[in-house]
């Protein structure tokens, strides 16, 4: 297993959205069926057994994709991998995309394109697209600054992500709270996995709810009460810049 011990305060750090022309930015949530904040003995015992299912959700606060304004819209993906995501074959994963019911036809296409770009190969094999009302909320972070908070829990070196939730009624949900000292079982917990989306700045969180309730993936899940979520922000260029590069066709 590729065990990745990451500095949680800078996990998957990307430049400020202001550094990009035409950037898109917003909130990001992810929940898996295996702990992502854990000790080596736990993560090594789970590999190849669980952790091959996940929910990913992007809430666009501002910006456009492929020239389409997506501000205020949300898109999510339920993913089933071949095995634990650190050891899987991404191109063989299956996904169901959930698109904000408020989106127009062009916005729907742009949201799907954005999610597939940020999610990479695991989001290429789409077995279903759902439309739903959606709500994604990230409460204000304890500390100042953009993205995830770097505040530590009292009396323990525990990362403190903001409390967050995502709902697509009847389809999918994520609910999280900040980690606390009672969530540290081994005492040597670290962030064992990277987020499944690129362009994120996140912290791990405790999962109060992680459920997917549709049939297209051949499985459903309801996996609360574990240290299996990421909460933070995402930012990316709205599209690849190739016109100014003469080496690109």
N, C-alpha and C positions, 0 to 999 in steps of 0.2 A: 504493500500500500504506500502511496506517496503521501507521507504524513507532513502536512504543511503547518508549521508553527509560525503564525503571522502576528505582527504587531497590530493589535486590534484597532488602535487609534488611526492607523493609516491603511487599513485593509482595503485593497483594491482602489487606492487613491487615484483620482483623476484630476486634471486641472480644473480650476474654477470655470463655470459655464461662460463667464465673460471673456475667457481666453479664446473662445471659438466664435467665428462668424457663423450666424445661422444655427446656433446651438439649440438643442432641445433639452429640457431639464424637468425634474419632478421628483416625486417620492417613489421609493421602491420597497417592496416587501417580498420575502421568500420564506417558505416553510417546507421542511423535508420530513421524511419518515425515519430519520436517524439524527442523533445529536450532532450538532456542528461545533458546539462549545463543550469540550469533553477532554478526558485524559486518554493517553495512548492505550491503556489496557481496555477501556470501553470501546474506543473506535476500532481497534484491531479485532475485537471480538464480533463486531457488527459487519465488517467488510464482507462482501459477497452474500450477505444474508438479508440485509435491509438497506434503506437509504436510496432506493431506486425510484422513488415517487416524490414529486415536489409540486408546489404551487408557486408561481412567480407573478407579481403584479406591478405594473408601472402606471403611475398617475402623473399625467403631463401637467405641469403648472404653466409652462410657457414654451413656445417654440413650434417649429413646423418640421414635417418630414416629407421629402419629395415635393416641396412647395405647398404643402397642405397644412394649414394651421390646426394644431391638435390641443391647444390650450384648454384645460378643464376636462379632458377626456381620459378614460382609463381602459387599459387592455390587460388581460391576464392569460396565463398559460398553465394548464395542468400537464405534467410530463411524466411519462413512464419510461425509465431506462432499462437497459439490458441487465444491469446489476448496480451495485453501489456507485454513485455518480463519479467518484474519483477513479474508478476502475472500469467504467462502462465503455461501450462503443457508441459515441454520441450520434453518429449517422444512422444508427438503428433504433434510436428512441422514437417514441410516438407522442404526439401532443394534441390536446384539444385547446383551441383558442377561444377566449370569451371576450367579446367586444362590447363596449359601452353602447347601450341602446340609443343614446343621444347622438351618436355619430351619423353623419350623412354617408352616402355611398362612397364618396371620395375619401372621407375621413376613416371609414371602416377599412378601406384598402391600405391607407397610409399607416393606421395603427397595426395592422397585421404585418406590414413590411417592417415597421420599426421593431416590433417584438421579435420577428425572425432574425433581424440583423443583430439585435442586442443579445438574443438567446443562442445564436449560433446554430450549429448542426443539429442540436437536440430539438429544435423547433422547426425543422424542415419537413418532417413527415407528419403532416397535419391530417388527422383522422376525423376531425369534426370542428366546426366553427359555430359557436353559440352567441346569441345576442341577449343581453340582460341589463337591467338596471344595476349599477355598481356604485359602491361607496368605499373609498380608501381614506383612512384618517391616520395621521401621525401627529401625536400630541407634541407640543413644544418641548424641545430638549431642555435638560436641566442647565447645561452650560451654554455659553454664547458661541456663535459661529455657525457656519453652514454645515449641512449634513448631520451625521450622527454625533451625539454628545460623547465627549471623552471623560466625563465625570466617573469617578470610582465609587462603588458602594462603600458605606461606612464599615471600617474594620476589616475590609477584605478587598483585594485587588481585582474587583469584578467589574467588567465593562457595563456601562449603563446606557443602553439604547432607549429611545423614547417609547412609550406605550403606543401601540398601533393596532389597527384592525382593517380588514378587507372583507367585503361582503358582495357576493353575487347570489341573490336569494334563490335557494333551491339547488344551486350548482356548486358553490365553493365558498370557503371562509377561512380566514386567518385571524387569530386574536393573539396578541403578545403582551407581555409585561417586562419590565427591566429584570435582569438577573439580580440575585442577592446572594449573600454569603451562604445561605442554606442550600443553594443550588450547586455548591462546590462539594462534590463527593470525595474526590481524590486529593484535592489541594494542589494539583499540578495541571489544572485545566487550561487549554489553549484553544484557539480557533483552528479546528482540524481540517476544514475545507474552505475553499474559495467560493464566492457566490457563483451561481450559474449564469448570471447576466454580466456582460462586460459593462464598463463605464459606471461602476457603482462605488459609493463610499458608504460603508455600512458597519454596524456593530451587531454582535450576536444578542439574541433575546430569548426569553423563556416563552414557550408556545402554550397558550391556553386553549387554542383551537386550531386545527388544521384538518380540513375536510374537503373531499371532492365527491360529488354525488351524481355523476353521470356515467353512462355505460360504454362510451366509445372506446375507452382504453382497455376494456376487458377487466377492469378492476375499479373498485371504489376504496376510499380510505377515510378513516376518522382517527387521527393520531395526536391527541392532545397531551399536555403535561410532560413535556420534555424540552431540552435545550436545543431546539432545532430550527430557529428562525434567524433571519437577518432583517434588520430595519435600518433604513437610511435614505439615501438619495441616488439618483442616476443623472448622468449628463452625457451627451454625445453630439457629434456633428450630425446635422440633419440628413446628410447623404455623403457618400464618398466624393472627395474632390479629385477629379481626374483630368478635367479639361486643361489645366495649366501644366500638366506633366506630359511632355512630348513622348515619353517612353510608354505611355498607356494608350491603348486603342479603345 
